[in-house]
Structure formats: C-alpha cells, structure tokens
Amino acid sequence: MLQLSKELRSICTTWKHNRRAILAAANASATAPAGGAAPAPAREQPAPSGRRKVCAIGAGQGRVGDGGVVKAVHYHSLNDSKMKALLIRVGLPVGGGKAAMVARHKRLVLLSAASNDREVPLPKAQLLRQVAAWEREKDKERMANAKTARAGLVSGSAGSGGGSRQALRPAGTGGAAAAGDGSPPPESEKIVISKEMKDGFSALIASARSPLRTGLRLCSCEQRDFPLLC
C-alpha cells in the first residue's frame, strides 16, 4: 500500500506539471498573431532615481565632482603604503608623513561632500586645487607661528637684562627686581643675619681651616652648635 501511494503521488505531480505546460502553450498559441511567433514581452525599465550616485573610495572609483563624493575611511587601520595608494587613487600627492596624508584626504572628503550638495558639482581638478591651496596656507601659518615663538624667546632673553639672575628672583618682588636693572633689592627683601649666626659661621670656617695647618682633627661637642677644635 505504501509503495502504491507513492506511485500515485508521483503520477499526480507529473500530471499537474504537464497540465500547466499544456495550458501555457494553449494560451501562447491563442494570443500569437497569425503570421508568426509570439513576441517576447518587453522588459520594464526601472524608473530613474533623483538621487546622485555616491562612489565609495574603497571600491576603486573615487570620482570627484561628477556626481560622486569621496567617503572617509578608517585611517587608523591603514599603514603608510595603503594610505599612499588611497591618495594616488583620488589624485592627491603622497608627500609628508601619515598625519599629513590623512589631513589631506580629510580635506578632500569635506570639499567633495560640499560640492556634492551643489546644484552643479565642481570638477575633480578644481577640488584638488583647493586642497593644495589649503595645504599651502596651513604651511604658511605653521611657519609664521614658529617664527613668532622664536622671536618671543629672543626678545624675552634680551629684555631680562641679567638673564638667569632675573629668573632666580622671587616672583612679585616688583620694581627694580622685576625690571632687572641691577639695582639693589629693597630693605624688605634683604636677609637679616644675626650676630650669633655670624659668630657661628666664623667659628665653623675657622674650625674647617685649622686642621690643614696644625694637623688637629675636628670633633663635635654636645654643648656647642658648630664643630670646633677640641
């Protein structure tokens, strides 16, 4: 019984396929003109889209200004050789280090995105010229900043009057000390040395020199603050 049911199911399936083929052939013969075969149905064309085509730089296109835009990539995942290949593909120079190449490509991404929003996008050559002009301006600005910093260092060292002596003066002393004109500090800034301190220093110096002449040694007495000769 099981084998018979399988055969019946197979016969029914075959009959259904044959029936569909027969019906399709009958419909085709009924709609065909009398003098020839039935024409092939016309393929419908997709409706044109109003959106501009966006060309991804990773796909090897990178056309700028002709309806496409250069897209940013993950720069940290690119080494120097891949970064150079990326810049060559879009027509940018490959001079400088990786940081300069990344900045150059980011500028082109920004300019191409702005150009793509225009009614008439700018040509690729014009965008590349804008990137080159931007890079020249950045170089001029960097050189001007370095020159200004160097001039500030020179003028600061020349105006100090004593150089390191002024740098060693305490901040906020004002007046002649701040100007560095070599004048003595005011009375409030003078260090007051008492007579006891002077006597102690004199004794210390004398005790340090005495062994060189007499061959005696130094000792430290508990009753005195400074080492003296015993």
N, C-alpha and C positions, 0 to 999 in steps of 0.2 A: 504494500500500500504506500509506503514512504517513497519508494522508487517511482511509483506511478504518479504520485502527487508532484514530485519534482519534474517529471517529464511534462505533465500538464501545465505546470507553471512556466516552463521554458517555451512550450508551444504558444501559450497566451502572450508572452512577452514578444516573441518573434512576430506574431500576428499584429500586435499593436504597432511595432516599428514598420512593418510592411504597409499597414493601413495608412500611417502618416505619410510615408513616401508616395503612396498612390494618390492620396488627396492633394499633396503638394504638386505632383505632376499634372493632375487634372486642373488645378487652379491656374498653373502656369500656361497650359495649353489654351485655357479659356480666355485669358487676358492677353495673349500674344496676338500681334497683327497677322493678317492672313498671308502676307508675303515674306515673312522672315521670323527670326527667333526673337524671343522676348528681350528687350533692352535691360541692361543691368541697372539696378536702382542707383540714383545719384547719391553720392556721399555728402552728407551735410557738413558744411564748413563751420568751425566754431566762430562765434561772434567775436569781433576784435575787442580787446580789453583796452580801457583807457589808462591803465597803469603803465608806467615806464618799466623797462626791463632793468633789473639790478644784477650787475655782474659781480660775482664773488671773486676776490683776488686769488683764492686758493684753487679755483677751477682753471686757472691759466688764462683767463680772459683779460680782466683788468683794463678794459677800455674806458677811458675817462672822457666825459663831455659828449658822448654820442648816445645818450640815453642810459648810461650806466653810472654806477658810483663805486668807488673803491671802499671796501669794507675793512675795518680794523681786525687785527688778528691777535692771538695770544703771543705777545712779543717775548715773554719770559721763556716760552718753550722753544724758541728759535736760537740757534747758535749763530756765529758770525757768518758762516758760509751760507746758511739758509736765509739769513737776513739780507745778504748781498744779492742772492738770487731773487728774493722778493722785490727789492728795489730795482733790479735790472728789468724785471718783468713789467713794471709800471713806468719805466723810463727815468728813474731818479738816479743821481750819482751815488756812488758807494764809498766816497771818501769819509775819513774820520772813524771813530770807534762805533761800537754798537749803540751807545746812547745817542750819538749824532744821527745815526741811520734811523733809529726809532722815532726821534723827534721829527725828522724829515718826512717819514711815512705818515705820522700822525697829522702833520700839517696838510699833506695831500688828501688824507681822508676827510679832514674838516672842509677843505676847499671844494672837494668833489661833491660832498653832501650838500653844501650851499649851492653849488652850480646845478645840481640835480633838481633843486626846488625852483629854479628859474623857469620861465616860460620857454626860453631858448637856452639850453645849457651851453656853457663855454666849451671851446675845443680843448683837447688834451694839452696841446702845446702851450696855450695860454696859462693853464693851471700849473704846468711845470715851471713856467717863467715866474709865476707868482711865488712858488715855493723857493726858487733860487733867490728872488729878491728878499723874501722874508729871512732867509738864512744869512744873507749879507748884512741885513740890518741887525740881526742878533750878534753877529761877529763884531760889528762896529760898536754896539752897545757894550759888549763884554770888554773890548779894548779900552773904551772910554772909562768904564768903571775901574779897570785895573790901573789906568793912568792917574785917575783921581785919588785912588787909595795910595798909590806910590807918592804922589805929591803931598798928600796929607802927612805921611810918615816923615818925609824930608822936612816939611815946614815945622812939624812938631818937635823934631830933634834940634832944628836950628833955633827955634824960639825958646828952648828950655834954658839957654844961657849957661848952664853948667851940666846939662845932660843928666847924668846919673845922680848928681847931688840934689837936683830938684826932685827927682823921683823918690829919693830917700827921705825927703822932708815929710812930716806928718800932714795929712790932708786937713784942710780947713784952717791952716795957720794964717792965711790971708796976708795982705800987704806985701812987704818986701820978700817974705819967704815964698809966696806964691809966684811973684814975678821973677825970682831967681836972679836978682841983680847983684848978688854978692854982699848985700848989707847985712849986718848982724841981726840975729833974731831979737824980738822984744824981750823985756825983762821977765814977762810971764812965762816965756818958753825956756829960760835958762835953767839949767840943772843946779840946784843948790847942794853944795858939798860941805858937810860939817867939818869942824876941826878934828873930831875924833876919827872920822873917815880918812882925812888927810894923814893923820899920825899913823893910822893902821896901815895905809898904803906905803908910807915911807919905811915903816918897820919891815913890812913884807919885802920891799925891794932890797933893803939893806941885808936882810937875812938870806935872800937869794944870791947876793953878790959875795957875801963873806966867805963861804966855803971855797970859792975859786981862789982866794988869796991866802987863806990861813989853813986850808985843808980840813977844817972842822965840819961836822955834819949837822944837819938840821934835826930838831926834834919838836914835837907838838906838845905844849904844856896845857894841862886842863884849865889852868887859871887864866889863860890868855886866848884871845880870839884869833890870833895870827901866829904862825910858826916863827919862833925866834931861836937864837943860838942858846944852847944850854951851857 
